[in-house]
Amino acid sequence: MRIPIIKDASRAFFINNYLRKGLPCVFQGTFSNFPALSKWITPSPVNTSNAQLNLPYFLSLIDASGKDPLVDVESGRFNHNSDSTSSTPTSPHSPHGFFRTQIPLSLFLKLQSMTDIPTEYANLYLAQTPLLSCLPALSEDCLPRPEYLPDTSYIYGSSAWIGRNTFTPRHFDPNDNLYVMVGGKKKVVLWEPSIVDDSQGKRRGRLSNNNFSPPSSGETPWDIVVINPGDGIYIPERWWHQVESLGTGVVASVNWWFREPAK
């Protein structure tokens, strides 16, 4: 394993050794104090391969808020072996069966909490959704805010990711990314920024329409790491990464995209 594993590191240590050098790292157990780990997942995530949502807790927050927000969900997995470099949503009747839609948050959570979830709902994924804004009470479950993040004015977005059997193909983000596991576990595959160029020599990523690139068998990943509840991973801007859930249970995570202010 090449990716550094750090524990109890100061913000200054992280900035000087990883952020300013544009190098990824894993924070092992650093976020185990997040209330979300025990409030969002039930029972306590001892068996990280079969985590389950704490449905009554989520529904109580929705009831208290007086509204059931609509959330964006994906249905179906991206094809691992697809030759397509486009992430354009398709319809449920497309060959790959991948599409995006909106449904009430309570409905999504109830479907994810079913013991025998119907096949047509098995791959629903609440992905890249500003859930902490849609249901603000959840933001308190992700406190204290990670000290590795800059002032809020330099945070470009925060998303929640909840689902089963999830897979996000290789892509890069234009901002730095701190990704924290709340329930279940995921495998993250990393490639260095310079490995994938298009025919014009311009890197593809979330800055263009061709924002996903299928891995080539001739390209060796920089590293592969598994992150568990309480772990976080720092993915620098323009580092290619692919993320896949492990196990049969629900996976839940949150992330922040940010830029460190110039000194």
SULFENRA-V215159 format. One record per pair of residues at least 24 apart in sequence whose C-alpha atoms are under 10 Angstrom apart, sorted by sequence separation. I is the first residue (numbers start at 1). J is the second residue. If there is no record, write none. Layout:
BEGIN
I_J + I_J
END
This chain:
BEGIN
4_28 + 6_30 + 74_98 + 75_99 + 76_100 + 100_124 + 102_126 + 133_157 + 191_215 + 195_219 + 229_253 + 74_99 + 75_100 + 98_123 + 99_124 + 100_125 + 133_158 + 195_220 + 228_253 + 73_99 + 74_100 + 75_101 + 98_124 + 100_126 + 105_131 + 132_158 + 133_159 + 195_221 + 73_100 + 74_101 + 100_127 + 130_157 + 131_158 + 132_159 + 133_160 + 149_176 + 195_222 + 213_240 + 215_242 + 72_100 + 73_101 + 74_102 + 92_120 + 129_157 + 130_158 + 131_159 + 132_160 + 149_177 + 191_219 + 192_220 + 212_240 + 213_241 + 214_242 + 72_101 + 73_102 + 105_134 + 128_157 + 129_158 + 130_159 + 131_160 + 149_178 + 191_220 + 192_221 + 193_222 + 212_241 + 213_242 + 71_101 + 72_102 + 73_103 + 105_135 + 128_158 + 129_159 + 130_160 + 131_161 + 148_178 + 190_220 + 191_221 + 192_222 + 212_242 + 70_101 + 71_102 + 72_103 + 73_104 + 128_159 + 129_160 + 130_161 + 172_203 + 173_204 + 174_205 + 175_206 + 190_221 + 191_222 + 192_223 + 207_238 + 70_102 + 71_103 + 72_104 + 73_105 + 127_159 + 128_160 + 129_161 + 146_178 + 172_204 + 173_205 + 174_206 + 189_221 + 190_222 + 191_223 + 206_238 + 69_102 + 70_103 + 71_104 + 72_105 + 126_159 + 127_160 + 128_161 + 129_162 + 171_204 + 172_205 + 173_206 + 174_207 + 189_222 + 190_223 + 191_224 + 205_238 + 69_103 + 70_104 + 71_105 + 126_160 + 127_161 + 128_162 + 146_180 + 171_205 + 172_206 + 173_207 + 189_223 + 190_224 + 204_238 + 205_239 + 68_103 + 69_104 + 70_105 + 71_106 + 73_108 + 126_161 + 127_162 + 170_205 + 171_206 + 172_207 + 188_223 + 189_224 + 190_225 + 203_238 + 205_240 + 68_104 + 69_105 + 70_106 + 71_107 + 72_108 + 125_161 + 126_162 + 127_163 + 188_224 + 189_225 + 204_240 + 67_104 + 68_105 + 69_106 + 70_107 + 71_108 + 125_162 + 126_163 + 187_224 + 188_225 + 189_226 + 67_105 + 68_106 + 70_108 + 124_162 + 125_163 + 126_164 + 142_180 + 173_211 + 187_225 + 188_226 + 68_107 + 124_163 + 125_164 + 127_166 + 171_210 + 172_211 + 186_225 + 187_226 + 188_227 + 123_163 + 124_164 + 125_165 + 126_166 + 142_182 + 171_211 + 172_212 + 186_226 + 187_227 + 122_163 + 123_164 + 124_165 + 125_166 + 127_168 + 170_211 + 171_212 + 172_213 + 185_226 + 186_227 + 187_228 + 122_164 + 123_165 + 124_166 + 125_167 + 169_211 + 170_212 + 171_213 + 185_227 + 186_228 + 62_105 + 63_106 + 121_164 + 122_165 + 123_166 + 169_212 + 170_213 + 171_214 + 184_227 + 185_228 + 186_229 + 193_236 + 62_106 + 76_120 + 122_166 + 123_167 + 168_212 + 169_213 + 170_214 + 171_215 + 184_228 + 185_229 + 192_236 + 193_237 + 194_238 + 195_239 + 196_240 + 75_120 + 76_121 + 169_214 + 170_215 + 182_227 + 183_228 + 184_229 + 185_230 + 188_233 + 190_235 + 193_238 + 194_239 + 195_240 + 59_105 + 75_121 + 76_122 + 77_123 + 169_215 + 181_227 + 182_228 + 183_229 + 185_231 + 192_238 + 193_239 + 194_240 + 58_105 + 59_106 + 75_122 + 76_123 + 77_124 + 180_227 + 181_228 + 182_229 + 183_230 + 191_238 + 192_239 + 193_240 + 58_106 + 59_107 + 75_123 + 76_124 + 77_125 + 179_227 + 180_228 + 181_229 + 182_230 + 191_239 + 192_240 + 193_241 + 74_123 + 75_124 + 76_125 + 180_229 + 181_230 + 182_231 + 190_239 + 191_240 + 192_241 + 59_109 + 73_123 + 74_124 + 75_125 + 112_162 + 113_163 + 180_230 + 181_231 + 182_232 + 190_240 + 191_241 + 55_106 + 58_109 + 59_110 + 73_124 + 74_125 + 75_126 + 112_163 + 180_231 + 181_232 + 189_240 + 190_241 + 191_242 + 58_110 + 73_125 + 74_126 + 111_163 + 112_164 + 179_231 + 180_232 + 181_233 + 189_241 + 190_242 + 56_109 + 72_125 + 73_126 + 74_127 + 109_162 + 179_232 + 180_233 + 188_241 + 189_242 + 190_243 + 55_109 + 56_110 + 72_126 + 73_127 + 74_128 + 108_162 + 109_163 + 178_232 + 179_233 + 180_234 + 188_242 + 189_243 + 54_109 + 55_110 + 71_126 + 72_127 + 73_128 + 108_163 + 178_233 + 179_234 + 187_242 + 188_243 + 189_244 + 53_109 + 71_127 + 72_128 + 73_129 + 177_233 + 178_234 + 179_235 + 187_243 + 188_244 + 53_110 + 55_112 + 71_128 + 72_129 + 177_234 + 178_235 + 186_243 + 187_244 + 188_245 + 55_113 + 71_129 + 72_130 + 176_234 + 177_235 + 178_236 + 186_244 + 187_245 + 53_112 + 54_113 + 55_114 + 71_130 + 72_131 + 176_235 + 177_236 + 185_244 + 186_245 + 187_246 + 52_112 + 53_113 + 71_131 + 175_235 + 176_236 + 177_237 + 185_245 + 186_246 + 52_113 + 53_114 + 70_131 + 175_236 + 176_237 + 177_238 + 184_245 + 185_246 + 186_247 + 52_114 + 69_131 + 173_235 + 174_236 + 175_237 + 176_238 + 177_239 + 184_246 + 185_247 + 52_115 + 71_134 + 172_235 + 173_236 + 174_237 + 175_238 + 176_239 + 184_247 + 70_134 + 172_236 + 173_237 + 174_238 + 175_239 + 184_248 + 185_249 + 69_134 + 172_237 + 173_238 + 174_239 + 184_249 + 185_250 + 186_251 + 68_134 + 69_135 + 172_238 + 173_239 + 183_249 + 184_250 + 185_251 + 186_252 + 67_134 + 68_135 + 171_238 + 172_239 + 173_240 + 183_250 + 184_251 + 185_252 + 186_253 + 67_135 + 171_239 + 172_240 + 173_241 + 183_251 + 184_252 + 185_253 + 170_239 + 171_240 + 172_241 + 182_251 + 183_252 + 184_253 + 65_135 + 170_240 + 171_241 + 172_242 + 181_251 + 182_252 + 183_253 + 65_136 + 169_240 + 170_241 + 171_242 + 181_252 + 182_253 + 62_134 + 65_137 + 169_241 + 170_242 + 171_243 + 180_252 + 181_253 + 182_254 + 62_135 + 64_137 + 168_241 + 169_242 + 170_243 + 180_253 + 181_254 + 61_135 + 168_242 + 169_243 + 179_253 + 180_254 + 181_255 + 61_136 + 62_137 + 167_242 + 168_243 + 169_244 + 179_254 + 180_255 + 61_137 + 167_243 + 168_244 + 178_254 + 179_255 + 180_256 + 58_135 + 61_138 + 166_243 + 167_244 + 168_245 + 178_255 + 179_256 + 166_244 + 167_245 + 177_255 + 178_256 + 179_257 + 58_137 + 165_244 + 166_245 + 167_246 + 177_256 + 178_257 + 58_138 + 164_244 + 165_245 + 166_246 + 176_256 + 177_257 + 178_258 + 164_245 + 165_246 + 175_256 + 176_257 + 177_258 + 87_169 + 163_245 + 164_246 + 165_247 + 175_257 + 176_258 + 177_259 + 164_247 + 165_248 + 174_257 + 175_258 + 176_259 + 85_169 + 87_171 + 164_248 + 165_249 + 166_250 + 173_257 + 174_258 + 175_259 + 176_260 + 85_170 + 164_249 + 165_250 + 166_251 + 174_259 + 175_260 + 85_171 + 146_232 + 148_234 + 163_249 + 164_250 + 165_251 + 80_167 + 82_169 + 163_250 + 164_251 + 73_161 + 75_163 + 77_165 + 78_166 + 79_167 + 80_168 + 81_169 + 162_250 + 163_251 + 164_252 + 73_162 + 74_163 + 76_165 + 77_166 + 78_167 + 79_168 + 80_169 + 162_251 + 163_252 + 73_163 + 76_166 + 77_167 + 78_168 + 79_169 + 80_170 + 161_251 + 162_252 + 163_253 + 75_166 + 76_167 + 77_168 + 78_169 + 161_252 + 162_253 + 74_166 + 77_169 + 160_252 + 161_253 + 162_254 + 160_253 + 161_254 + 159_253 + 160_254 + 161_255 + 159_254 + 160_255 + 158_254 + 159_255 + 160_256 + 158_255 + 159_256 + 40_138 + 157_255 + 158_256 + 159_257 + 39_138 + 157_256 + 158_257 + 156_256 + 157_257 + 158_258 + 40_141 + 155_256 + 156_257 + 157_258 + 36_138 + 39_141 + 155_257 + 156_258 + 35_138 + 36_139 + 38_141 + 154_257 + 155_258 + 156_259 + 35_139 + 36_140 + 37_141 + 154_258 + 155_259 + 35_140 + 36_141 + 37_142 + 153_258 + 154_259 + 155_260 + 34_140 + 35_141 + 36_142 + 152_258 + 153_259 + 154_260 + 34_141 + 35_142 + 36_143 + 149_256 + 151_258 + 154_261 + 33_141 + 34_142 + 35_143 + 149_257 + 150_258 + 151_259 + 153_261 + 33_142 + 34_143 + 35_144 + 53_162 + 149_258 + 150_259 + 151_260 + 33_143 + 34_144 + 53_163 + 146_256 + 149_259 + 150_260 + 151_261 + 31_142 + 33_144 + 34_145 + 149_260 + 150_261 + 31_143 + 34_146 + 142_254 + 148_260 + 31_144 + 51_164 + 31_145 + 50_164 + 31_146 + 30_146 + 85_204 + 87_206 + 88_209 + 86_208 + 87_209 + 88_210 + 132_254 + 86_209 + 87_210 + 88_211 + 131_254 + 85_209 + 86_210 + 87_211 + 88_212 + 130_254 + 85_210 + 86_211 + 87_212 + 125_250 + 127_252 + 129_254 + 130_255 + 84_210 + 85_211 + 86_212 + 87_213 + 125_251 + 126_252 + 127_253 + 128_254 + 85_212 + 86_213 + 127_254 + 128_255 + 84_212 + 85_213 + 86_214 + 19_148 + 84_213 + 85_214 + 53_183 + 83_213 + 84_214 + 51_182 + 52_183 + 82_213 + 83_214 + 51_183 + 52_184 + 82_214 + 83_215 + 15_148 + 50_183 + 51_184 + 81_214 + 82_215 + 83_216 + 14_148 + 15_149 + 48_182 + 49_183 + 50_184 + 51_185 + 80_214 + 81_215 + 115_249 + 11_146 + 12_147 + 13_148 + 48_183 + 49_184 + 50_185 + 79_214 + 80_215 + 81_216 + 11_147 + 12_148 + 47_183 + 48_184 + 49_185 + 113_249 + 10_147 + 11_148 + 45_182 + 46_183 + 47_184 + 48_185 + 49_186 + 112_249 + 113_250 + 10_148 + 11_149 + 45_183 + 46_184 + 47_185 + 48_186 + 112_250 + 9_148 + 11_150 + 44_183 + 45_184 + 41_182 + 42_183 + 40_182 + 41_183 + 39_182 + 40_183 + 41_184 + 37_181 + 38_182 + 36_181 + 37_182 + 38_183 + 34_180 + 36_182 + 37_183 + 35_182 + 36_183 + 37_184 + 32_180 + 34_182 + 31_180 + 32_181 + 30_180 + 31_181 + 32_182 + 27_178 + 29_180 + 31_182 + 24_176 + 26_178 + 27_179 + 29_181 + 24_177 + 25_178 + 26_179 + 27_180 + 22_176 + 24_178 + 26_180 + 19_176 + 24_190 + 24_192 + 23_192 + 22_193 + 49_228 + 48_228 + 48_229 + 45_228 + 46_229 + 45_229 + 3_190 + 37_229 + 36_229 + 37_230 + 36_230 + 34_229 + 32_228 + 34_230 + 49_245 + 50_246 + 51_247 + 52_248 + 53_249 + 32_229 + 33_230 + 49_246 + 50_247 + 51_248 + 52_249 + 53_250 + 29_227 + 31_229 + 32_230 + 48_246 + 49_247 + 50_248 + 51_249 + 52_250 + 53_251 + 24_223 + 26_225 + 28_227 + 29_228 + 30_229 + 31_230 + 32_231 + 48_247 + 49_248 + 50_249 + 51_250 + 52_251 + 53_252 + 26_226 + 27_227 + 28_228 + 29_229 + 30_230 + 31_231 + 32_232 + 47_247 + 48_248 + 49_249 + 50_250 + 51_251 + 52_252 + 26_227 + 28_229 + 29_230 + 30_231 + 31_232 + 48_249 + 49_250 + 50_251 + 51_252 + 28_230 + 29_231 + 30_232 + 47_249 + 48_250 + 49_251 + 27_230 + 28_231 + 29_232 + 48_251 + 27_231 + 28_232 + 26_231 + 27_232 + 28_233 + 26_232 + 27_233 + 25_232 + 26_233 + 27_234 + 25_233 + 26_234 + 24_233 + 25_234 + 26_235 + 41_250 + 24_234 + 25_235 + 41_251 + 23_234 + 24_235 + 25_236 + 41_252 + 22_234 + 23_235 + 24_236 + 40_252 + 22_235 + 23_236 + 24_237 + 22_236 + 23_237 + 19_234 + 21_236 + 22_237 + 24_239 + 37_252 + 18_234 + 19_235 + 20_236 + 22_238 + 23_239 + 36_252 + 37_253 + 18_235 + 19_236 + 22_239 + 36_253 + 18_236 + 19_237 + 36_254 + 3_222 + 2_222 + 3_223 + 14_234 + 1_222 + 2_223 + 3_224 + 1_223 + 2_224 + 3_225 + 1_224 + 2_225 + 1_225 + 7_231 + 5_233 + 3_233 + 19_259 + 20_260 + 19_260 + 15_260
END
